[in-house]
Amino acid sequence: MSRYVCRQTVKQVALRVVLYSLTVFFSITGNTAPSQLSDYFKEVWTTRDGLPHNTINAIAQSEDGYLWVGTWEGAARFNGRSFTVFGRGEPSGMPDVGIRTIYKNRQQNLIFAGARGGLSERRPDDWQSWQPYRVLINGVADDKQGNLWLATEGQGVYRQAARGERTQLTIQQGLPSNVVSSVLSTDDGSIWLGTGRGLVRLNSEDESFALEQVNGLPEVPVLALTAYNNGLLIGTERGLYQYQAGQVSVFSPQLMNLPVSVLLAFDNQIWIGTTDRGLLRYSDAGLESLNMAAGLPNNRILSLFRDRENSIWVGTNGGLFRLRDAPFVTLTTEQGLAGNYIRSVLSHSDGSVWVGSSQGVSRITKQGVEAIDLSAYSDAQSVLSMVEGPDGSVWIGTYSDGVLQWQNDAIVQQYNRRTGLLANEVRAIAVAPQGGLWVGTGHGLNYVDSNGVRSFTTEDGLPTPFVMGLYLHNDGRLFIGTGGGVVIRSPNGDITPVDISNLDDAEYAFGFAPDPAAGLLWMSTDRGLVAYDLTTGRLTMLGRNAGLPFDKVFQAVIDQNRHLWLSSNRGILRFRREQIEEYLAGKRQQVDYELFGESDGMQSAQANGGSMQAATLAQDGTVWFATSKGASRVNPAELTRFSANTPPVVLEGFKVNGSVWSLNAEKDIAPGADRIEIQFAGLGFVMPERIQYRTRLQGFDNSWVDRGSNTIAEYTNLAPGDYQFMVSASYPGGAWGEQNASFRFTIAPYFWQQTGFWLVALLTVIAMVIVAHRWRMKSLRQRAEELSNQVAEQTYTLKQQADNLRKVDEERSALLLEIKRQAAEFEQQARSDKLTGLANRRAFDESLHRECARSKRRNLPLCL
């Protein structure tokens, strides 16, 4: 959501004064009365920011926390960041986009009434619409009986009973005019009708509809009514009147003939919208005004509303306008400063705060803003630096006229190039206890005392001649910050460099902030904040690695609770002291911070630096910063006030695989939900950008998940099951809301993911295993039988074969015996004579051969 901050110019100074000679002054205390209109932070939303139309006819807040505005192009619901537009047709049921009024009834539901007589009620879960009246409805009210009273443009007033019956009252029934611009229901049962010719009262419980003309008013249109102080405030075309105890009187002569279009009254404050003169407020502080010259987008005021966080919403012909308290209050030329481009702020010992700008110096006290006239000594009056002397005088360093001493409401001394300074551009000043003055210029360092002016440049040990910061320690050491680093000048004149280049290549040293309780000197550089131990000289960098969102910081300030504030080009940083101490002790890797900018009351997030002092701690505890659009102050003690309220949180969207689903009921999601997206919003309007969120998806998350300022939670590939999404919100430093927004949904499983499927599958598998086992056992038995039969058959076959073989073997053995016998017979026949049986010659030869062989073998004689 984009928005722009109202801007004022010097030419508008004359127009910023209240309508009737009310002197507006500022207190520099942190408890500056928020009743001052100039203390409110101003914001504007138009069609560029998502509004359907810039004419804001009505404003209301629903029970869930949304802000609703009615325009000629539809109703717009605002969550602090963006608008959602509701036109004709579904879901509202309105016959036309034009919304004239929005009314919150006794059931805390919003009723929308339109240009074509459309009437629709937004309930917690749905919309209820009725048959249109076919006339412009100017206002709606309800009584204790549940009847609706509708003020119309030309058809008098209608009463719509709770059951839908309609009764019309016109001039025939006693109305002085058929044009009824406003209607109000009060607790005594009265219905008040503001008509085109005065005010009429009737009793809602009287079915005779007796009308009573209220006397004492001019016969002019009554445009606005509101309850006030046990009576009424009556806004007419010719001023504001009061009705009390049956009598009408002029509320204030100052408001006579003022065309009052809308009223808002609470806490002794009366906010008055006019048809062409802007916004007024009447309170204990008197009468104040706000018009286009002071930031209103248009002087025609159509609606007024105060939300739960006490912001004032103003509907104009040129957009939606808001006034609210903010942590920062910025003073500009509108409040009397000499200029808006601030380079130096100084907290004086007398309780005042001095502001040096490009157009001069201003002093702020409880009595108001006072200009310090430097014109006699400075043509441009462009101020860069300021410091208070021991005698209460103020030394003022200028851009082109050297350094001036202001004392007793006059300039008493001036030093410039003519008197020996190296340059007239004075960015840093330090007053020595003995009366000397250290002056840092763009061309080097000077020391001025009764003996004259001494100069120090790079030849004397300065890293560069561009001096931006000076700090004189009580032991006499002078710390000098330049565009090339830091050096220390000892009391005896020695200059020692402090090497900050090893700390993330730091180079520029913009300023110093002593921290006596910690024994540190904080150095603001172009790479972050450096802690210098004044005893040991140890350096510790607090930069990007420690969690800072950017490199360059200009000035550090320690507040009364010893928390640390830093100014920068991109806003104001705040660190808690305990985390800083833990970081310096090595117990923490990074530090948390709060970043303040334009949405927190600064006219510009760009704080200026490179000169003294770019920020300061005032005696009342407020911290002041020099910015490009005014002097911004914050009271650290009041920060808890802005985080005390816990913003309600609502669910705004539910998407499954990119498709939008309704949030009205629990949802059953079909299988295959790969991505689920849930959108939510914290309905806090004071600091919507800084609302923090945490979510938990029961069924998936074991604990809360911090979301920062992200308003979307995404989940992918969630398992089938039941889930409950919860989200809570808080402002920074505040408590988490106890009332969490929640939503239940169920992701259905595929058939194969269902328990029944797996049970059936398991039973099937078991059955299959049993069947398989049985089949296997049967198969094994059958196989065993087959094998047994085969074994038997084989055994029988083998036995038969064995018997056959045995028989063959027996036959063979017999055959062999027969062969042997026959062989023996043949051999016997071969060695003996057949007739005599005696050995023959063959037998003799064989015997002789054996005996010869034996004789040779044994070496024995042969004997025959």
Secondary structure, DSSP 8 states (H G I E B T S, - for coil): ---EE----GGGGGGGS-SS--------STT--TTSGGGSEEEEE-GGGT-S-S---EEEE-TTS-EEEEETTEEEEE-SS-EEEE-SBTTTTBSSS-EEEEEE-TTS-EEEEETT--EEEE-SS-EEEE---SS-EEEEEE-TTS-EEEEEBSS-EEEE-TTS-EEEE-GGGT-S-SBEEEEEE-TTSEEEEEETTEEEEEETT-TT---EE--SS-SS-EEEEEEETTEEEEEETTEEEEEETTEEEES-GGGTT--EEEEEEETTEEEEEESSS-EEEEETTEEEEE-GGGT-S-S-EEEEEE-TT--EEEEETTEEEEEE--SEEEE-GGGT-S-SSEEEEEE-TTS-EEEEETTEEEEEETTEEEEE--TTT-SS--EEEEEE-TTS-EEEEESSS-EEEEETTEEEEEE-GGGT-S-S-EEEEEE-TTS-EEEEETTEEEEEETTEEEEE-GGGT-S-S-EEEEEE-TTS-EEEEETTEEEEE-TTS-EEEE--TTTTT---EEEEEEEGGGTEEEEEETTEEEEEETTT--EEEESGGGT-SSS---EEEE-TT--EEEEETTEEEEE-HHHHHHHHTTS-S----EEE-GGGT-S-S-B--SSS-SEEE-TTS-EEEEETTEEEEE-GGGHHHHHSS---EEEEEEEETTEEE-SSS-EEE-S---EEEEEEEE--SSSGGG-EEEEEEETT-SS-EEEET--EEEEES--SEEEEEEEEEE-TTS---SS-EEEEEEE---GGGSHHHHHHHHHHHHHHHHHHHHHHHHHHHHHHHHHHHHHHHHHHHHHHHHHHHHHHHHHHHHHHHHHHHHHHHHHHHHHB-TTT--B-HHHHHHHHHHHHHHHHHHT-----
